[in-house]
Amino acid sequence: MINLWDIRYVRLGTPDVEAATRYACDVVGLELGRREGKAAYFRSDDRDHTLVYFEGDPQDHTIGFELRSMEELQAAASALDAAHIEVRAGTADECARRAVGAYVNFRDPNGSSIDLVVRPHHGGTRHWPSHDAGITGFSHIGLCSANPVRDETFWTQTLGAKVSDRIGTAPLLRIDEVHHKIALFPSQRVGVQHINHQVESVDDIMRAWYRLQKAGVRIVFGPGRHPTSGAMFLYFEGPDGMVYEYSSGVRLITPEQEPGYLPRQFPMADSSFCMWGSKPDIAEFKV
Ligand SMILES: [Fe+2]
C-alpha cells in the first residue's frame, strides 16, 4: 500500500504566465518564489513552492504528493507497475525543475497526472506573501472524476487514502488527520477541479469576499460553511477557468477517533455543500 505523506504542489499549464502570475500574487496573495524560463513558482507557506504556472496547455495539470523515503518511492513505483499502471521516473533535469530529490509520474484511472515525490525542497527564507490574505498554506485539491466509485477504489486501495465523508458518490479523502486533502467530483473533465488554500480565520474569508468583489473577481460559491469538513469557505474564479478556494476551520479526524470512524453519507443536495444556504455556481457542485 502506498502511503501519501502530504499533498505538495499543483502544476498548471497556461497560455499566459504573466496574467496567471498577476492573479496568483495580486488576487490569491501567494509569494512569487522565482521564475524559471517560462514558468513561475509560488509559495504559500515555508515550502519551496506549492503552485507552478508554466507556459502550456491550460488542461495540463499535475498534482504532487510527498512520500517519506526513497524506499517508499521505489515500493510505490513497483506497486503501480504491478497494478498495470504506467510509471515514469523523472529525469535529473525534471527533478531539478520540481525542486525534489526524485519523483515518479503516473495517471490515475481518470487520467489525472500525479507525481509522487521525495525530498522536496523546503524554503530557506521566510515566506513573505504578496499581501495579507491570511493564507497559512496550500492544503487540498478537488479532482475531476468521470467515475467517482471507480476512482475512490483506486485512491483508497492503491494510494492508501481514507474516505472521510461522501456527498452522493463524491468521496472526500484524507491522507492524514485533515478531513480531506483530495475530493473526487463527478465531471467529464480531467485534472484539478479546485485548489484550496487555508486561511487563518473567518475574518480572512469575509475580508476576501469584499476585496475580491471590489477587484471584479467572480465569486462562484460562498461565503459558506461545509457541513462535511466544518470549514468556512469562499470559492472564486481563477485563470483558465480554474476555481480557487480559501477555507478555514477544517475538521480533523484524529487517531483516537480513527478506529471507529465511519464516513457519513450526505445526499447530493445544496445543503450538503453549504449549511448557511449559499448556492454554488460551480458545475461539479451543482445538484
Ligand atoms: Fe475544497
py3Dmol code that shows the C-alpha trace and the ligand (Angstrom):
import py3Dmol

protein = """\
ATOM      1  CA  MET A   1       0.000   0.000   0.000  1.00  0.00           C
ATOM      2  CA  ILE A   2       1.307   3.428  -0.942  1.00  0.00           C
ATOM      3  CA  ASN A   3       1.326   5.920   1.928  1.00  0.00           C
ATOM      4  CA  LEU A   4       0.871   9.526   0.780  1.00  0.00           C
ATOM      5  CA  TRP A   5       2.550  11.729   3.379  1.00  0.00           C
ATOM      6  CA  ASP A   6       1.201  15.091   2.229  1.00  0.00           C
ATOM      7  CA  ILE A   7      -0.034  16.981  -0.781  1.00  0.00           C
ATOM      8  CA  ARG A   8       2.820  19.081  -2.078  1.00  0.00           C
ATOM      9  CA  TYR A   9       2.119  21.099  -5.217  1.00  0.00           C
ATOM     10  CA  VAL A  10      -0.020  21.724  -8.250  1.00  0.00           C
ATOM     11  CA  ARG A  11       1.494  22.427 -11.665  1.00  0.00           C
ATOM     12  CA  LEU A  12      -0.775  24.147 -14.177  1.00  0.00           C
ATOM     13  CA  GLY A  13      -0.251  24.972 -17.829  1.00  0.00           C
ATOM     14  CA  THR A  14      -1.458  28.354 -19.052  1.00  0.00           C
ATOM     15  CA  PRO A  15      -1.162  30.282 -22.287  1.00  0.00           C
ATOM     16  CA  ASP A  16      -0.432  33.472 -20.311  1.00  0.00           C
ATOM     17  CA  VAL A  17       2.062  33.010 -17.457  1.00  0.00           C
ATOM     18  CA  GLU A  18       2.184  36.772 -16.837  1.00  0.00           C
ATOM     19  CA  ALA A  19      -1.576  37.040 -16.298  1.00  0.00           C
ATOM     20  CA  ALA A  20      -1.548  33.916 -14.112  1.00  0.00           C
ATOM     21  CA  THR A  21       1.327  35.372 -12.078  1.00  0.00           C
ATOM     22  CA  ARG A  22      -0.548  38.631 -11.524  1.00  0.00           C
ATOM     23  CA  TYR A  23      -3.573  36.615 -10.412  1.00  0.00           C
ATOM     24  CA  ALA A  24      -1.590  34.329  -8.068  1.00  0.00           C
ATOM     25  CA  CYS A  25       0.064  37.314  -6.386  1.00  0.00           C
ATOM     26  CA  ASP A  26      -2.442  40.156  -6.576  1.00  0.00           C
ATOM     27  CA  VAL A  27      -5.648  38.163  -6.143  1.00  0.00           C
ATOM     28  CA  VAL A  28      -4.769  34.961  -4.247  1.00  0.00           C
ATOM     29  CA  GLY A  29      -1.934  36.573  -2.261  1.00  0.00           C
ATOM     30  CA  LEU A  30       0.792  33.990  -2.925  1.00  0.00           C
ATOM     31  CA  GLU A  31       4.503  34.831  -2.940  1.00  0.00           C
ATOM     32  CA  LEU A  32       6.320  34.710  -6.271  1.00  0.00           C
ATOM     33  CA  GLY A  33       9.217  32.470  -5.257  1.00  0.00           C
ATOM     34  CA  ARG A  34      11.034  32.565  -8.585  1.00  0.00           C
ATOM     35  CA  ARG A  35      10.741  32.422 -12.322  1.00  0.00           C
ATOM     36  CA  GLU A  36      12.487  29.735 -14.357  1.00  0.00           C
ATOM     37  CA  GLY A  37      12.224  30.085 -18.097  1.00  0.00           C
ATOM     38  CA  LYS A  38       8.544  30.194 -18.975  1.00  0.00           C
ATOM     39  CA  ALA A  39       7.397  29.067 -15.531  1.00  0.00           C
ATOM     40  CA  ALA A  40       6.596  30.883 -12.290  1.00  0.00           C
ATOM     41  CA  TYR A  41       6.842  29.217  -8.855  1.00  0.00           C
ATOM     42  CA  PHE A  42       4.659  30.344  -5.982  1.00  0.00           C
ATOM     43  CA  ARG A  43       4.941  29.851  -2.240  1.00  0.00           C
ATOM     44  CA  SER A  44       2.042  29.716   0.206  1.00  0.00           C
ATOM     45  CA  ASP A  45       3.998  28.585   3.269  1.00  0.00           C
ATOM     46  CA  ASP A  46       7.523  27.571   4.299  1.00  0.00           C
ATOM     47  CA  ARG A  47       7.928  25.099   1.438  1.00  0.00           C
ATOM     48  CA  ASP A  48       9.946  25.890  -1.696  1.00  0.00           C
ATOM     49  CA  HIS A  49       6.769  26.152  -3.754  1.00  0.00           C
ATOM     50  CA  THR A  50       3.240  24.796  -3.760  1.00  0.00           C
ATOM     51  CA  LEU A  51       1.996  26.095  -7.130  1.00  0.00           C
ATOM     52  CA  VAL A  52       3.601  26.393 -10.558  1.00  0.00           C
ATOM     53  CA  TYR A  53       2.224  28.055 -13.661  1.00  0.00           C
ATOM     54  CA  PHE A  54       4.113  27.096 -16.819  1.00  0.00           C
ATOM     55  CA  GLU A  55       3.521  28.111 -20.419  1.00  0.00           C
ATOM     56  CA  GLY A  56       1.461  25.311 -21.921  1.00  0.00           C
ATOM     57  CA  ASP A  57      -1.939  23.731 -22.319  1.00  0.00           C
ATOM     58  CA  PRO A  58      -4.364  25.020 -19.635  1.00  0.00           C
ATOM     59  CA  GLN A  59      -5.737  21.483 -19.359  1.00  0.00           C
ATOM     60  CA  ASP A  60      -2.282  20.157 -18.416  1.00  0.00           C
ATOM     61  CA  HIS A  61      -2.465  19.715 -14.605  1.00  0.00           C
ATOM     62  CA  THR A  62      -0.184  17.686 -12.345  1.00  0.00           C
ATOM     63  CA  ILE A  63      -0.596  17.160  -8.614  1.00  0.00           C
ATOM     64  CA  GLY A  64       2.421  16.308  -6.449  1.00  0.00           C
ATOM     65  CA  PHE A  65       2.276  14.181  -3.293  1.00  0.00           C
ATOM     66  CA  GLU A  66       5.202  13.636  -0.955  1.00  0.00           C
ATOM     67  CA  LEU A  67       6.314  10.181   0.200  1.00  0.00           C
ATOM     68  CA  ARG A  68       8.545   9.668   3.219  1.00  0.00           C
ATOM     69  CA  SER A  69      11.587   7.970   1.693  1.00  0.00           C
ATOM     70  CA  MET A  70      13.306   6.764  -1.425  1.00  0.00           C
ATOM     71  CA  GLU A  71      12.459   3.193  -0.371  1.00  0.00           C
ATOM     72  CA  GLU A  72       8.774   4.090  -0.243  1.00  0.00           C
ATOM     73  CA  LEU A  73       9.039   5.725  -3.661  1.00  0.00           C
ATOM     74  CA  GLN A  74      10.590   2.593  -5.140  1.00  0.00           C
ATOM     75  CA  ALA A  75       7.950   0.421  -3.485  1.00  0.00           C
ATOM     76  CA  ALA A  76       5.218   2.738  -4.806  1.00  0.00           C
ATOM     77  CA  ALA A  77       6.586   2.510  -8.343  1.00  0.00           C
ATOM     78  CA  SER A  78       6.606  -1.303  -8.062  1.00  0.00           C
ATOM     79  CA  ALA A  79       3.052  -1.350  -6.665  1.00  0.00           C
ATOM     80  CA  LEU A  80       1.774   0.836  -9.514  1.00  0.00           C
ATOM     81  CA  ASP A  81       3.619  -1.294 -12.022  1.00  0.00           C
ATOM     82  CA  ALA A  82       2.049  -4.428 -10.522  1.00  0.00           C
ATOM     83  CA  ALA A  83      -1.355  -2.729 -10.919  1.00  0.00           C
ATOM     84  CA  HIS A  84      -0.530  -2.306 -14.640  1.00  0.00           C
ATOM     85  CA  ILE A  85      -0.210   1.448 -14.352  1.00  0.00           C
ATOM     86  CA  GLU A  86       2.458   3.066 -16.478  1.00  0.00           C
ATOM     87  CA  VAL A  87       5.028   4.757 -14.241  1.00  0.00           C
ATOM     88  CA  ARG A  88       7.735   7.132 -15.414  1.00  0.00           C
ATOM     89  CA  ALA A  89      10.668   8.256 -13.289  1.00  0.00           C
ATOM     90  CA  GLY A  90      11.570  11.945 -13.514  1.00  0.00           C
ATOM     91  CA  THR A  91      14.903  12.812 -15.103  1.00  0.00           C
ATOM     92  CA  ALA A  92      17.553  14.752 -13.180  1.00  0.00           C
ATOM     93  CA  ASP A  93      16.528  17.894 -15.068  1.00  0.00           C
ATOM     94  CA  GLU A  94      12.840  17.360 -14.271  1.00  0.00           C
ATOM     95  CA  CYS A  95      13.671  16.742 -10.588  1.00  0.00           C
ATOM     96  CA  ALA A  96      15.662  19.992 -10.517  1.00  0.00           C
ATOM     97  CA  ARG A  97      12.730  21.900 -12.026  1.00  0.00           C
ATOM     98  CA  ARG A  98      10.369  20.409  -9.448  1.00  0.00           C
ATOM     99  CA  ALA A  99      12.885  21.025  -6.638  1.00  0.00           C
ATOM    100  CA  VAL A 100      12.627  17.413  -5.463  1.00  0.00           C
ATOM    101  CA  GLY A 101      15.138  14.633  -4.821  1.00  0.00           C
ATOM    102  CA  ALA A 102      13.323  12.148  -7.027  1.00  0.00           C
ATOM    103  CA  TYR A 103       9.839  11.505  -8.351  1.00  0.00           C
ATOM    104  CA  VAL A 104       7.708   9.211 -10.467  1.00  0.00           C
ATOM    105  CA  ASN A 105       4.700  10.217 -12.508  1.00  0.00           C
ATOM    106  CA  PHE A 106       1.591   8.231 -13.412  1.00  0.00           C
ATOM    107  CA  ARG A 107      -2.050   8.795 -14.256  1.00  0.00           C
ATOM    108  CA  ASP A 108      -4.987   7.853 -12.054  1.00  0.00           C
ATOM    109  CA  PRO A 109      -7.861   5.906 -13.701  1.00  0.00           C
ATOM    110  CA  ASN A 110      -9.473   9.195 -14.747  1.00  0.00           C
ATOM    111  CA  GLY A 111      -6.281  10.362 -16.474  1.00  0.00           C
ATOM    112  CA  SER A 112      -5.157  12.896 -13.843  1.00  0.00           C
ATOM    113  CA  SER A 113      -1.374  13.295 -13.809  1.00  0.00           C
ATOM    114  CA  ILE A 114       0.124  12.531 -10.382  1.00  0.00           C
ATOM    115  CA  ASP A 115       3.713  12.970  -9.180  1.00  0.00           C
ATOM    116  CA  LEU A 116       4.976  11.040  -6.160  1.00  0.00           C
ATOM    117  CA  VAL A 117       7.999  12.916  -4.838  1.00  0.00           C
ATOM    118  CA  VAL A 118      10.637  12.519  -2.149  1.00  0.00           C
ATOM    119  CA  ARG A 119      12.827  15.141  -0.521  1.00  0.00           C
ATOM    120  CA  PRO A 120      11.005  18.164  -1.932  1.00  0.00           C
ATOM    121  CA  HIS A 121      12.851  21.349  -1.070  1.00  0.00           C
ATOM    122  CA  HIS A 122      11.933  23.414   1.909  1.00  0.00           C
ATOM    123  CA  GLY A 123      12.292  27.196   1.620  1.00  0.00           C
ATOM    124  CA  GLY A 124      15.305  28.708   3.345  1.00  0.00           C
ATOM    125  CA  THR A 125      13.840  32.166   3.568  1.00  0.00           C
ATOM    126  CA  ARG A 126      10.748  33.279   5.421  1.00  0.00           C
ATOM    127  CA  HIS A 127       7.541  33.002   3.401  1.00  0.00           C
ATOM    128  CA  TRP A 128       6.508  36.567   2.627  1.00  0.00           C
ATOM    129  CA  PRO A 129       3.082  36.731   0.980  1.00  0.00           C
ATOM    130  CA  SER A 130       2.413  39.384  -1.644  1.00  0.00           C
ATOM    131  CA  HIS A 131      -0.409  40.726   0.506  1.00  0.00           C
ATOM    132  CA  ASP A 132      -2.195  39.840   3.695  1.00  0.00           C
ATOM    133  CA  ALA A 133      -4.830  37.322   2.587  1.00  0.00           C
ATOM    134  CA  GLY A 134      -4.263  35.347   5.805  1.00  0.00           C
ATOM    135  CA  ILE A 135      -3.064  32.251   3.921  1.00  0.00           C
ATOM    136  CA  THR A 136      -1.490  29.592   6.116  1.00  0.00           C
ATOM    137  CA  GLY A 137      -0.742  27.151   3.287  1.00  0.00           C
ATOM    138  CA  PHE A 138      -1.807  25.098   0.302  1.00  0.00           C
ATOM    139  CA  SER A 139      -4.000  22.308   1.653  1.00  0.00           C
ATOM    140  CA  HIS A 140      -6.160  20.347  -0.792  1.00  0.00           C
ATOM    141  CA  ILE A 141      -7.493  19.858  -4.283  1.00  0.00           C
ATOM    142  CA  GLY A 142     -10.715  18.821  -5.898  1.00  0.00           C
ATOM    143  CA  LEU A 143     -10.110  16.344  -8.715  1.00  0.00           C
ATOM    144  CA  CYS A 144     -12.367  15.613 -11.652  1.00  0.00           C
ATOM    145  CA  SER A 145     -13.692  12.077 -11.926  1.00  0.00           C
ATOM    146  CA  ALA A 146     -15.896  10.555 -14.624  1.00  0.00           C
ATOM    147  CA  ASN A 147     -16.481   7.650 -12.242  1.00  0.00           C
ATOM    148  CA  PRO A 148     -16.052   8.518  -8.546  1.00  0.00           C
ATOM    149  CA  VAL A 149     -16.840   4.955  -7.425  1.00  0.00           C
ATOM    150  CA  ARG A 150     -14.042   3.532  -9.602  1.00  0.00           C
ATOM    151  CA  ASP A 151     -11.642   6.315  -8.609  1.00  0.00           C
ATOM    152  CA  GLU A 152     -12.445   6.019  -4.892  1.00  0.00           C
ATOM    153  CA  THR A 153     -11.383   2.366  -5.111  1.00  0.00           C
ATOM    154  CA  PHE A 154      -8.083   3.369  -6.726  1.00  0.00           C
ATOM    155  CA  TRP A 155      -7.324   6.226  -4.325  1.00  0.00           C
ATOM    156  CA  THR A 156      -8.167   4.155  -1.245  1.00  0.00           C
ATOM    157  CA  GLN A 157      -6.859   0.718  -2.211  1.00  0.00           C
ATOM    158  CA  THR A 158      -3.780   1.668  -4.246  1.00  0.00           C
ATOM    159  CA  LEU A 159      -2.853   5.091  -2.841  1.00  0.00           C
ATOM    160  CA  GLY A 160      -3.945   4.467   0.765  1.00  0.00           C
ATOM    161  CA  ALA A 161      -6.332   7.419   1.150  1.00  0.00           C
ATOM    162  CA  LYS A 162      -9.297   7.080   3.526  1.00  0.00           C
ATOM    163  CA  VAL A 163     -12.856   8.231   2.968  1.00  0.00           C
ATOM    164  CA  SER A 164     -13.923  10.898   5.466  1.00  0.00           C
ATOM    165  CA  ASP A 165     -17.391  11.594   4.040  1.00  0.00           C
ATOM    166  CA  ARG A 166     -19.289  11.282   0.780  1.00  0.00           C
ATOM    167  CA  ILE A 167     -21.632  13.679  -0.999  1.00  0.00           C
ATOM    168  CA  GLY A 168     -23.598  11.464  -3.368  1.00  0.00           C
ATOM    169  CA  THR A 169     -20.869   9.376  -4.975  1.00  0.00           C
ATOM    170  CA  ALA A 170     -18.190  12.050  -4.420  1.00  0.00           C
ATOM    171  CA  PRO A 171     -15.710  10.973  -1.713  1.00  0.00           C
ATOM    172  CA  LEU A 172     -13.758  13.433   0.448  1.00  0.00           C
ATOM    173  CA  LEU A 173     -10.447  11.671   1.071  1.00  0.00           C
ATOM    174  CA  ARG A 174      -7.871  12.116   3.824  1.00  0.00           C
ATOM    175  CA  ILE A 175      -4.237  11.051   3.902  1.00  0.00           C
ATOM    176  CA  ASP A 176      -3.542  12.425   7.401  1.00  0.00           C
ATOM    177  CA  GLU A 177      -5.685  13.920  10.161  1.00  0.00           C
ATOM    178  CA  VAL A 178      -7.082  16.700   7.989  1.00  0.00           C
ATOM    179  CA  HIS A 179     -10.649  15.867   6.919  1.00  0.00           C
ATOM    180  CA  HIS A 180      -9.715  15.921   3.222  1.00  0.00           C
ATOM    181  CA  LYS A 181      -6.703  16.601   1.039  1.00  0.00           C
ATOM    182  CA  ILE A 182      -8.387  15.235  -2.120  1.00  0.00           C
ATOM    183  CA  ALA A 183     -12.021  15.237  -3.195  1.00  0.00           C
ATOM    184  CA  LEU A 184     -13.270  13.442  -6.298  1.00  0.00           C
ATOM    185  CA  PHE A 185     -16.116  15.277  -8.019  1.00  0.00           C
ATOM    186  CA  PRO A 186     -18.192  13.880 -10.881  1.00  0.00           C
ATOM    187  CA  SER A 187     -17.050  15.601 -14.070  1.00  0.00           C
ATOM    188  CA  GLN A 188     -16.275  14.793 -17.661  1.00  0.00           C
ATOM    189  CA  ARG A 189     -13.116  16.921 -17.395  1.00  0.00           C
ATOM    190  CA  VAL A 190      -9.682  15.630 -16.386  1.00  0.00           C
ATOM    191  CA  GLY A 191      -7.380  17.126 -13.774  1.00  0.00           C
ATOM    192  CA  VAL A 192      -7.788  19.662 -10.993  1.00  0.00           C
ATOM    193  CA  GLN A 193     -11.304  20.888 -10.202  1.00  0.00           C
ATOM    194  CA  HIS A 194     -10.344  23.387  -7.471  1.00  0.00           C
ATOM    195  CA  ILE A 195      -7.303  24.479  -5.467  1.00  0.00           C
ATOM    196  CA  ASN A 196      -7.613  25.176  -1.751  1.00  0.00           C
ATOM    197  CA  HIS A 197      -5.517  27.413   0.468  1.00  0.00           C
ATOM    198  CA  GLN A 198      -6.251  27.543   4.167  1.00  0.00           C
ATOM    199  CA  VAL A 199      -6.626  30.975   5.717  1.00  0.00           C
ATOM    200  CA  GLU A 200      -6.296  31.839   9.370  1.00  0.00           C
ATOM    201  CA  SER A 201      -9.874  32.712  10.284  1.00  0.00           C
ATOM    202  CA  VAL A 202     -13.380  33.591   9.183  1.00  0.00           C
ATOM    203  CA  ASP A 203     -12.205  37.220   9.155  1.00  0.00           C
ATOM    204  CA  ASP A 204      -9.879  36.409   6.243  1.00  0.00           C
ATOM    205  CA  ILE A 205     -12.746  34.780   4.353  1.00  0.00           C
ATOM    206  CA  MET A 206     -15.062  37.746   4.845  1.00  0.00           C
ATOM    207  CA  ARG A 207     -12.318  40.274   4.088  1.00  0.00           C
ATOM    208  CA  ALA A 208     -11.604  38.329   0.876  1.00  0.00           C
ATOM    209  CA  TRP A 209     -15.291  38.338  -0.026  1.00  0.00           C
ATOM    210  CA  TYR A 210     -15.315  42.156  -0.044  1.00  0.00           C
ATOM    211  CA  ARG A 211     -11.828  42.505  -1.519  1.00  0.00           C
ATOM    212  CA  LEU A 212     -12.470  40.119  -4.445  1.00  0.00           C
ATOM    213  CA  GLN A 213     -15.811  41.689  -5.317  1.00  0.00           C
ATOM    214  CA  LYS A 214     -14.162  45.112  -5.392  1.00  0.00           C
ATOM    215  CA  ALA A 215     -11.434  43.713  -7.664  1.00  0.00           C
ATOM    216  CA  GLY A 216     -14.056  42.295 -10.048  1.00  0.00           C
ATOM    217  CA  VAL A 217     -13.156  38.659  -9.348  1.00  0.00           C
ATOM    218  CA  ARG A 218     -16.117  36.340  -9.882  1.00  0.00           C
ATOM    219  CA  ILE A 219     -17.215  34.648  -6.653  1.00  0.00           C
ATOM    220  CA  VAL A 220     -18.534  31.186  -7.533  1.00  0.00           C
ATOM    221  CA  PHE A 221     -19.570  29.894  -4.093  1.00  0.00           C
ATOM    222  CA  GLY A 222     -19.864  31.315  -0.616  1.00  0.00           C
ATOM    223  CA  PRO A 223     -19.163  32.646   1.854  1.00  0.00           C
ATOM    224  CA  GLY A 224     -20.422  29.473   3.448  1.00  0.00           C
ATOM    225  CA  ARG A 225     -19.652  26.513   5.663  1.00  0.00           C
ATOM    226  CA  HIS A 226     -19.259  22.898   4.543  1.00  0.00           C
ATOM    227  CA  PRO A 227     -21.292  20.529   6.733  1.00  0.00           C
ATOM    228  CA  THR A 228     -18.794  17.770   5.864  1.00  0.00           C
ATOM    229  CA  SER A 229     -15.466  19.230   6.966  1.00  0.00           C
ATOM    230  CA  GLY A 230     -16.940  22.055   9.042  1.00  0.00           C
ATOM    231  CA  ALA A 231     -14.721  24.517   7.162  1.00  0.00           C
ATOM    232  CA  MET A 232     -15.916  28.011   6.282  1.00  0.00           C
ATOM    233  CA  PHE A 233     -15.178  28.767   2.648  1.00  0.00           C
ATOM    234  CA  LEU A 234     -15.107  31.137  -0.308  1.00  0.00           C
ATOM    235  CA  TYR A 235     -14.625  29.928  -3.893  1.00  0.00           C
ATOM    236  CA  PHE A 236     -13.636  32.277  -6.718  1.00  0.00           C
ATOM    237  CA  GLU A 237     -12.658  32.066 -10.350  1.00  0.00           C
ATOM    238  CA  GLY A 238      -9.041  31.993 -11.485  1.00  0.00           C
ATOM    239  CA  PRO A 239      -7.132  31.928 -14.770  1.00  0.00           C
ATOM    240  CA  ASP A 240      -8.268  29.473 -17.469  1.00  0.00           C
ATOM    241  CA  GLY A 241     -11.475  28.716 -15.539  1.00  0.00           C
ATOM    242  CA  MET A 242      -9.658  27.220 -12.526  1.00  0.00           C
ATOM    243  CA  VAL A 243     -11.532  27.558  -9.239  1.00  0.00           C
ATOM    244  CA  TYR A 244      -9.622  28.729  -6.156  1.00  0.00           C
ATOM    245  CA  GLU A 245     -10.833  28.355  -2.578  1.00  0.00           C
ATOM    246  CA  TYR A 246      -9.967  29.914   0.746  1.00  0.00           C
ATOM    247  CA  SER A 247     -11.151  27.974   3.751  1.00  0.00           C
ATOM    248  CA  SER A 248     -10.714  27.934   7.493  1.00  0.00           C
ATOM    249  CA  GLY A 249     -11.606  25.639  10.359  1.00  0.00           C
ATOM    250  CA  VAL A 250     -11.349  22.222   8.722  1.00  0.00           C
ATOM    251  CA  ARG A 251     -12.173  19.295  10.999  1.00  0.00           C
ATOM    252  CA  LEU A 252      -9.506  16.778  11.988  1.00  0.00           C
ATOM    253  CA  ILE A 253     -10.067  13.049  12.288  1.00  0.00           C
ATOM    254  CA  THR A 254      -7.577  12.080  14.961  1.00  0.00           C
ATOM    255  CA  PRO A 255      -6.044   8.653  15.703  1.00  0.00           C
ATOM    256  CA  GLU A 256      -8.311   8.482  18.784  1.00  0.00           C
ATOM    257  CA  GLN A 257     -11.400   8.887  16.575  1.00  0.00           C
ATOM    258  CA  GLU A 258      -9.981   6.762  13.794  1.00  0.00           C
ATOM    259  CA  PRO A 259     -10.710   3.177  14.910  1.00  0.00           C
ATOM    260  CA  GLY A 260     -14.453   3.622  14.941  1.00  0.00           C
ATOM    261  CA  TYR A 261     -14.737   6.331  12.313  1.00  0.00           C
ATOM    262  CA  LEU A 262     -17.432   5.712   9.731  1.00  0.00           C
ATOM    263  CA  PRO A 263     -17.731   8.044   6.703  1.00  0.00           C
ATOM    264  CA  ARG A 264     -21.018   9.914   6.685  1.00  0.00           C
ATOM    265  CA  GLN A 265     -23.212   9.816   3.600  1.00  0.00           C
ATOM    266  CA  PHE A 266     -24.574  13.197   2.520  1.00  0.00           C
ATOM    267  CA  PRO A 267     -27.150  13.428  -0.263  1.00  0.00           C
ATOM    268  CA  MET A 268     -26.314  15.250  -3.486  1.00  0.00           C
ATOM    269  CA  ALA A 269     -28.027  18.461  -2.359  1.00  0.00           C
ATOM    270  CA  ASP A 270     -27.048  22.133  -1.993  1.00  0.00           C
ATOM    271  CA  SER A 271     -27.303  21.735   1.781  1.00  0.00           C
ATOM    272  CA  SER A 272     -24.532  19.083   1.667  1.00  0.00           C
ATOM    273  CA  PHE A 273     -22.130  21.670   0.250  1.00  0.00           C
ATOM    274  CA  CYS A 274     -23.188  24.674   2.369  1.00  0.00           C
ATOM    275  CA  MET A 275     -25.032  24.721   5.683  1.00  0.00           C
ATOM    276  CA  TRP A 276     -25.553  28.504   5.532  1.00  0.00           C
ATOM    277  CA  GLY A 277     -27.585  28.499   2.313  1.00  0.00           C
ATOM    278  CA  SER A 278     -25.070  29.664  -0.285  1.00  0.00           C
ATOM    279  CA  LYS A 279     -25.627  28.109  -3.723  1.00  0.00           C
ATOM    280  CA  PRO A 280     -22.644  27.021  -5.828  1.00  0.00           C
ATOM    281  CA  ASP A 281     -22.038  28.345  -9.320  1.00  0.00           C
ATOM    282  CA  ILE A 282     -19.560  25.508  -9.916  1.00  0.00           C
ATOM    283  CA  ALA A 283     -20.612  22.811 -12.405  1.00  0.00           C
ATOM    284  CA  GLU A 284     -19.319  19.893 -10.324  1.00  0.00           C
ATOM    285  CA  PHE A 285     -21.112  21.072  -7.162  1.00  0.00           C
ATOM    286  CA  LYS A 286     -24.468  21.563  -8.841  1.00  0.00           C
ATOM    287  CA  VAL A 287     -27.213  19.150  -7.906  1.00  0.00           C
TER     288      VAL A 287
END
"""
ligand_1 = """\
1
LIG
Fe -12.309 22.492 -1.166
"""
view = py3Dmol.view(width=600, height=400)
view.addModel(protein, "pdb")
view.setStyle({"model": 0}, {"cartoon": {"style": "trace"}})
view.addModel(ligand_1, "xyz")
view.setStyle({"model": 1}, {"stick": {}})
view.zoomTo()
view.show()
